[in-house]
């Protein structure tokens, strides 16, 4: 039951974070950055819950659990430091990496949840 709830939270928070991130790229809704960060924290928290369940399941994978922990940690660090990394014309590189990590967060979480079931 915990995995289903965490998977639903990951889906909802991840999707809303992706939508708000796209809005930021287009230059609209810049006042929602705090909400975007909260959604990101929720998505990573759900990823970690799923990863921990994967680690402690009888036939779980420690590799998937480690990937979930690492991707979540990198996502939080990059998200918190994003505005100060590579400012200027090449900041889009950091934004693309942040987007890729967001998609990876959702993907690993759902892969781990499906494997747990």
URSUL-V701342 format. One line per field, one symbol per residue. ss: DSSP state (a for helix, b for strand, c for the rest). phi: phi as a letter, one per 20 degrees, with the letter a starting at -180 (. if undefined). burial: I if it has 9 or more other C-alpha atoms within 8 Angstrom, else O. Layout:
# URSUL-V701342
ss: ???
phi: ???
burial: ???
This chain:
# URSUL-V701342
ss: caaaaaaaaaaaaaaaaaaaaaaaaccccaaaaaaaaaaaaaaaaaaaaaaaaaaacccccaaaaaaaaaaaaaaaaaaaaaaaccccccaaaaaaaaaaaaaaaaaaaaaaaaaac
phi: .ffffffffffffffffffffffffendlffdfffgfffffffffffffffffffefgdfdfffffffffffffffffffdgfeelfofdfgffffffffffffgffffffffffff
burial: OOIOOIIOIIIOIIOIIIOIIOIIOOOOOOOOOOOIIOIIIIIIIIIIIIIIIIIOOOOIOOOIIIIIIOIIOOIIOIIOOIOOOOOOOOIOOIIOOIIOIIOIIIOIIIOIIOOIO
